[in-house]
Each structure stands twice: as structure tokens, then as C-alpha cells.
């Protein structure tokens, strides 16, 4: 196998092009994060249960296809593969903009749009993240924690910029914002084309099937004392909290605080901006040693935020609480991704990334559906207490029955 450094021609430039692609891609994702729930919740005025179903349908393809996305990426030249996927992603927003312009906006159309985006995202995410370690090794001397923190800060601060743009949906209109999404994705494809080639490993040509690849990655993950507890915690916390964020907050803004797209955009900006700020801050300091402890302590913040929201504070307090939750989320997400990148081997990096993303995102569809029906049954302010109680049980189980609390970063040379 050739050394990774031999595969790059301008390593310093690679870091800049990679980060530029991250920003452009997630500005587009931020726009999507506002206008999709805005159309479902405000424009179509759907019930909380149907909002939960819509958000579930956007995330469900990640659960089904992400392992196949990782297995395929391990066989491909990553730069060309990612560029091709990003260009394909420009098509659905353009098609939806045209359909809305000609008066064909329906709930089922939005469901179909969400499914298509989810499928494409399941192939894009492991491909893009698999390139990160190569860029880190060639550009910043293999500092994986810093590379992950920089990528995450670009991801979430880019989303904040997208939320700001998406908040203009009432003025600009959905079709124009969907067109802007496509333009941003095309620009992201261009930045990808400027990266150095990222050939597949030499084993790519001798693997028997994608299913065998997937099994190999899952077996490696399950046998790893570092990865197994992290993915387990991410999976169950996704069930408990991702649905809360994606379903409860839009309903809360509409039914309790009587807001619209600007208020949905602001609460998204606070949450994801907090993740981006804490990730960027972590990139400026020495790597965290006790990674497992940092993840578990940060997880406590989400439960605290939910308890405080139950008491119906003013909307600006809810925004502040979302910011605090995001700051803690940046710590847990940065450290969990760093553990995965540090542990993964070059030959199966994309597959392990996809398995990690399955654990991180796979609980989202279940949580979104569960949250939608909990809100219909209990109301938005009481529904938040259910995931809080379950999170306490999960946290104690992880503390007493897994090695996560003792998990530390590998020492230099290990």
C-alpha cells in the first residue's frame, strides 16, 4: 500500500479545499433544516404526529442505506465518488422548486423529497468523513482530534449560516431557497474536485460483496472496546433527543410561542451554533485525554435543558438553553467522532464511519416518530420529561456496565 502522503500533491491546500466543501455543503443543509420543517409545520399546518412522520422519513434512509454507503466508499476513489454524489444532490432541490412554483406542493411530495435526500446523504456522509483522516495526516501532522474539531466547527457553523438564510423563507419563498441549495451543492462539488486523489485501498478489488464488507465492519465495531460503548450511547441518545430537537422544537415554536420560520431558524442557529463554537474551541486546545468522561458529562446537559423547557420559560430563554445544549453537544460529538477516527483502520474506515453514523443517526427516525405521538398525547411541555427519565436510566447503565467512563485517548506512539 502506498503511503497516504504520496497520494497528495498540495497537502496544505487540501485542508482549505476540504473545509470549503464542508462549509458550502452544510450551508445548504442549514437552509434545508429550516424550510423543510417550516413547510410541513407552518405552510401545510400538519399535526404533530405527521410532523414526526415527515422527519422520520427524512432520517430513515440513513438507517437503511448508510452501511451500503460506507461499503461502497471503501471500494471507490473517494474524491471522484464524492464529487459525483454532490452533483446528483443538486437535482432534487431544483425539481422541488419547480413543482412548488407551479402549485404542486403537498405533504406527500415533501415526504418523497425527504426520502431522496436521506438516501443521497447516506452515501455522501461516510465518503466525506473517510477523506478526513487522509487530509489530517497530510496537512496537520495526523492530529485527528483537531481535524475532527475543525470539520465539525465548519459543519455546524455552516449550518448556522444556512439557518440564517432559511429564516428568510417567508420573504424569499421556498423555491428560490431550494435553487440556492443546488447552487451551493454544485460549488461544494467543485471544491471536492480540487482535492488530491484518494485511491481505494489495495484490498478493494478482492472483497467478495458489499454484504461481506458490511459484516466485516460491524464485527470489528462490536469487538472493539473503544467503539462499542460509544456507538451504543449515540444510538440510544439519538432515540431520546434527536426526535425532541427535530419534532418538538418546531411544534413548540408554532403552538406555544406562536412563531414561524424566523423563530425556527433562530433556535436552530443557537443549537448548532453552540456545537460549532465548542468544536472550534476544542480545535485550539490540546486533545482531551479522558474522552469517555467528557462524552458522558456532556450528555447530562440535554436532560437539564429538557427539564427547564418543561416549565415554559420565555422564548429567548429557550433559545439560550438550546445554545447551552449545543455547546455540550459539540464536546460529546467531537470526542465520539475522534474515537472512531483514531480506532478505524485505513482499509475499513468508511465502513466504520458508516456504522458509527448508523449508531448516531439511526435512533433519529424512532425518536422523531415517538416524539410526535408523545406530543399529541401529553402536549409539548410535558412530552419532554419522558426522554429525560429514560436518559437517566441510559446514563447509569453506561456508567456501571460499560468501560465508557474510563475511556481515554491513545497515547502518542500507541
C-alpha positions in Angstrom: 0.0 0.0 0.0 1.3 3.4 -0.9 1.8 5.9 1.9 -1.0 8.4 2.1 1.4 11.3 1.9 2.4 10.0 -1.6 -1.2 10.4 -2.8 -1.4 14.1 -2.2 0.2 16.9 -4.2 -0.6 20.0 -2.1 -1.5 19.0 1.4 -1.9 22.5 2.9 -4.2 23.4 0.0 -6.2 20.2 0.6 -7.2 21.3 4.1 -8.5 24.6 2.8 -10.5 22.9 -0.1 -11.8 20.3 2.2 -13.0 22.8 4.8 -14.5 25.0 2.0 -16.5 22.0 0.8 -17.7 21.4 4.4 -18.9 25.0 4.7 -20.7 25.0 1.4 -22.4 21.6 1.9 -23.7 22.5 5.3 -24.9 26.0 4.5 -27.1 24.1 2.1 -28.1 21.6 4.8 -28.9 24.5 7.2 -31.3 26.0 4.6 -32.9 22.6 4.4 -33.1 22.3 8.1 -35.4 25.4 8.3 -37.5 25.2 5.2 -38.4 21.5 5.4 -40.0 21.8 8.9 -41.3 25.3 8.1 -43.2 23.9 5.1 -44.6 20.9 7.0 -45.4 22.7 10.2 -46.3 26.2 9.2 -47.3 26.2 5.5 -49.1 22.9 5.4 -50.0 23.1 9.1 -49.7 19.4 9.7 -50.3 17.7 13.1 -47.5 16.9 15.5 -47.8 13.2 14.5 -47.5 14.0 10.8 -44.5 16.3 11.5 -42.9 13.4 13.3 -43.6 11.1 10.4 -42.1 13.6 7.9 -38.9 14.0 10.0 -38.7 10.2 10.4 -38.9 9.7 6.6 -36.0 12.1 6.1 -33.8 10.2 8.6 -35.0 6.6 7.9 -32.9 6.2 4.7 -29.8 6.8 6.9 -30.8 3.8 8.9 -31.2 1.6 5.8 -28.5 2.8 3.4 -25.6 4.2 5.4 -23.8 0.9 5.8 -24.0 0.4 2.0 -22.7 3.9 1.5 -19.7 3.1 3.7 -19.0 -0.3 2.0 -19.2 1.4 -1.5 -16.9 4.2 -0.4 -14.2 1.8 0.7 -14.1 0.5 -2.9 -14.0 3.8 -4.6 -11.6 6.7 -5.3 -13.1 9.0 -2.7 -12.6 12.4 -4.4 -14.4 11.4 -7.7 -17.1 9.5 -5.8 -17.9 12.4 -3.5 -17.9 14.9 -6.4 -20.3 12.7 -8.3 -22.7 12.3 -5.4 -22.8 16.1 -4.7 -23.6 16.8 -8.3 -26.5 14.3 -8.1 -27.7 16.1 -4.9 -28.3 19.3 -6.9 -31.2 17.7 -8.8 -33.9 17.1 -6.1 -34.0 20.7 -4.8 -34.3 22.1 -8.3 -37.1 19.7 -9.1 -38.9 20.5 -5.9 -38.5 24.3 -6.6 -40.2 23.8 -10.0 -43.1 21.8 -8.6 -43.8 24.3 -5.8 -43.6 27.2 -8.3 -46.3 25.5 -10.4 -48.6 24.8 -7.4 -47.9 21.1 -6.7 -46.9 21.4 -3.0 -48.3 18.6 -0.9 -47.4 16.7 2.2 -46.6 13.5 0.2 -44.4 15.4 -2.2 -42.3 16.6 0.8 -42.1 13.1 2.2 -40.7 11.9 -1.2 -38.3 14.8 -1.2 -37.1 13.9 2.3 -36.6 10.2 1.4 -34.5 11.1 -1.7 -32.3 13.5 0.2 -31.9 10.9 3.0 -30.7 8.2 0.6 -28.2 10.5 -1.0 -26.9 11.7 2.4 -26.4 8.1 3.4 -23.8 7.8 0.7 -22.3 11.2 1.0 -21.5 11.3 4.7 -19.2 8.2 5.0 -17.4 9.2 1.8 -16.7 12.7 3.0 -15.7 11.7 6.5 -13.4 8.9 5.2 -11.4 11.6 3.5 -10.9 13.5 6.7 -8.1 11.3 8.1 -6.1 11.5 4.9 -6.4 15.3 5.0 -5.3 15.3 8.7 -2.3 13.1 8.1 -1.1 15.1 5.2 -2.0 18.6 6.4 -1.9 18.8 10.2 0.5 16.0 11.2 -2.1 13.4 12.0 -3.8 15.4 14.8 -7.2 13.6 14.5 -8.9 15.4 17.3 -8.1 18.7 15.8 -9.1 17.6 12.3 -12.5 16.3 13.7 -13.0 19.5 15.7 -12.2 21.8 12.6 -14.6 19.7 10.4 -17.3 19.8 13.0 -17.0 23.5 13.5 -17.3 24.1 9.8 -20.2 21.7 9.6 -22.3 23.3 12.4 -21.3 26.9 11.9 -22.0 26.4 8.2 -25.4 25.2 9.2 -25.9 28.3 11.3 -25.3 30.4 8.2 -27.8 28.2 6.4 -30.4 28.7 9.2 -29.9 32.4 8.9 -30.7 32.2 5.1 -33.5 29.8 5.7 -35.1 32.1 8.2 -36.0 34.4 5.2 -38.3 31.8 3.8 -41.4 33.9 4.5 -39.9 36.7 2.4 -37.8 34.9 -0.2 -40.1 32.0 -0.8 -39.2 28.3 -0.7 -38.5 27.9 -4.5 -35.7 30.5 -4.5 -34.1 28.9 -1.4 -34.2 25.4 -3.0 -32.5 26.8 -6.1 -29.8 28.3 -3.8 -29.3 24.9 -2.2 -28.5 23.4 -5.6 -26.0 26.2 -6.4 -24.2 25.6 -3.0 -24.0 21.9 -3.6 -22.6 22.5 -7.1 -19.9 24.7 -5.5 -19.2 22.0 -2.9 -18.6 19.6 -5.8 -16.1 22.0 -7.3 -14.1 22.3 -4.1 -14.1 18.5 -3.9 -12.6 18.4 -7.4 -9.7 20.4 -6.2 -8.6 17.8 -3.6 -5.8 15.4 -4.1 -6.9 11.9 -5.3 -7.9 9.5 -2.6 -7.5 5.9 -4.0 -9.2 2.9 -2.5 -7.1 0.5 -0.5 -5.5 -2.4 -2.4 -8.0 -4.8 -0.8 -10.8 -3.0 -2.6 -10.6 -5.3 -5.6 -10.7 -8.6 -3.7 -13.7 -8.2 -1.4 -16.5 -10.6 -2.3 -19.6 -8.4 -1.8 -20.9 -5.3 -0.1 -22.7 -7.5 2.4 -19.4 -9.2 3.4 -17.8 -5.8 3.7 -20.6 -4.6 6.0 -20.4 -7.7 8.1 -16.6 -7.3 8.5 -17.1 -3.7 9.6 -19.8 -4.5 12.1 -17.8 -7.4 13.6 -14.8 -5.1 14.1 -17.0 -2.4 15.7 -18.7 -4.9 18.1 -15.4 -6.4 19.2 -13.8 -3.0 19.8 -14.0 -2.0 23.5 -13.5 1.6 22.4 -16.1 1.8 19.7 -18.9 -0.4 21.0 -19.9 1.7 24.1 -19.6 5.0 22.2 -21.9 3.8 19.4 -24.4 2.3 21.9 -24.6 5.6 23.7 -25.0 7.5 20.5 -27.8 5.2 19.3 -30.0 5.5 22.4 -29.3 9.2 22.9 -30.4 9.7 19.3 -33.7 7.9 20.0 -34.2 10.1 23.1 -33.0 13.5 22.0 -32.8 13.8 18.2 -36.6 13.4 17.8 -37.0 16.0 20.6 -35.0 18.5 18.6 -36.4 17.8 15.2 -40.0 17.5 16.1 -40.7 19.1 19.4 -38.9 22.5 18.8 -40.9 23.3 15.6 -44.2 22.3 17.4 -43.1 24.3 20.4 -42.4 27.4 18.3 -45.8 27.1 16.5 -48.2 26.1 19.3 -46.6 27.6 22.5 -44.7 30.6 21.2 -46.8 31.3 18.0 -43.7 31.8 15.9 -42.8 31.0 12.2 -39.7 30.5 10.1 -37.6 33.2 11.8 -38.1 31.6 15.2 -37.4 28.1 13.9 -34.3 29.4 12.3 -33.1 31.2 15.5 -33.5 28.1 17.7 -31.6 26.0 15.1 -28.9 28.7 15.0 -28.5 28.6 18.8 -28.3 24.9 19.0 -26.0 24.2 16.0 -24.0 27.4 16.6 -23.2 26.1 20.1 -22.0 22.8 18.6 -19.8 24.8 16.1 -18.4 27.1 18.7 -17.4 24.4 21.2 -15.9 22.3 18.3 -13.8 25.2 17.1 -12.7 26.0 20.7 -11.6 22.4 21.1 -9.6 22.6 17.9 -7.5 25.4 19.6 -6.5 23.4 22.7 -4.6 20.2 23.4 -6.6 17.0 22.8 -8.9 15.9 25.6 -7.4 12.9 27.5 -10.4 11.4 29.2 -12.7 11.2 26.2 -15.3 8.9 27.6 -15.8 11.0 30.7 -16.2 14.2 28.6 -18.9 12.5 26.4 -20.9 11.3 29.4 -20.7 14.6 31.3 -21.8 16.5 28.2 -24.8 14.2 27.8 -26.2 15.4 31.1 -26.8 18.9 29.6 -29.5 17.7 27.2 -31.6 16.3 30.1 -31.1 19.5 32.1 -32.3 21.6 29.1 -35.4 19.5 28.7 -36.4 19.8 32.3 -36.1 23.6 32.2 -38.1 23.8 28.9 -40.9 21.9 30.7 -41.5 24.9 32.9 -42.5 27.1 29.8 -39.8 29.8 30.0 -39.9 32.8 27.6 -38.8 32.0 24.1 -35.5 33.8 24.5 -34.7 31.5 27.4 -35.5 28.5 25.2 -33.0 29.9 22.7 -30.3 30.3 25.4 -31.0 26.7 26.6 -30.6 25.4 23.0 -27.3 27.2 22.9 -26.1 25.6 26.1 -27.2 22.2 24.8 -25.3 22.8 21.6 -22.1 23.8 23.5 -22.2 20.5 25.4 -23.2 18.6 22.2 -20.1 19.8 20.5 -18.0 18.2 23.2 -19.7 14.8 23.0 -19.9 14.7 19.2 -16.3 15.8 18.7 -14.9 13.2 21.1 -17.0 10.4 19.9 -16.0 11.1 16.2 -12.4 11.4 17.3 -12.5 8.0 19.0 -13.9 6.5 15.8 -11.3 8.1 13.5 -8.5 7.1 15.9 -9.6 3.5 16.0 -10.6 2.9 12.4 -8.1 1.2 10.1 -7.5 2.6 6.6 -8.9 -0.5 4.9 -12.3 -0.2 6.5 -12.5 3.4 7.6 -15.6 4.4 5.5 -17.4 1.2 6.7 -16.7 2.0 10.4 -17.7 5.6 9.8 -21.0 4.5 8.3 -21.6 2.1 11.2 -20.9 5.0 13.6 -23.3 7.2 11.7 -25.8 4.5 11.8 -25.5 4.5 15.6 -25.5 8.3 15.8 -28.4 8.9 13.3 -30.2 5.5 13.4 -32.1 6.4 16.5 -33.4 9.6 15.0 -36.4 8.1 13.0 -37.6 6.2 16.0 -37.2 9.2 18.2 -39.0 11.5 15.7 -42.0 9.2 15.5 -42.1 8.6 19.2 -41.8 12.3 20.0 -44.6 13.2 17.5 -47.1 10.8 19.2 -45.9 11.8 22.7 -46.7 15.5 21.9 -50.1 14.5 20.6 -50.8 12.6 23.8 -49.1 14.8 26.5 -48.6 18.1 24.9 -45.2 19.6 24.0 -44.3 20.8 27.5 -45.0 17.5 29.3 -43.7 15.3 26.5 -40.1 16.5 27.1 -40.0 14.7 30.5 -40.3 11.2 29.0 -36.9 11.2 27.2 -35.3 12.9 30.3 -36.4 10.0 32.5 -35.2 7.4 30.0 -31.8 9.2 29.6 -31.2 8.9 33.3 -31.6 5.1 33.0 -29.3 5.0 30.0 -26.6 7.1 31.6 -26.5 5.0 34.7 -26.4 1.8 32.6 -23.4 3.1 30.6 -21.6 4.1 33.8 -22.0 0.8 35.6 -22.0 -1.7 32.8 -19.6 -0.4 30.1 -16.0 0.9 30.1 -17.0 4.3 28.6 -16.4 6.4 31.7 -12.7 5.2 31.8 -12.1 5.6 28.0 -9.0 7.7 27.2 -7.3 8.9 24.1 -4.4 6.8 22.9 -1.0 8.0 24.0 1.5 9.0 21.3 3.1 6.0 19.7 0.2 3.6 20.6 
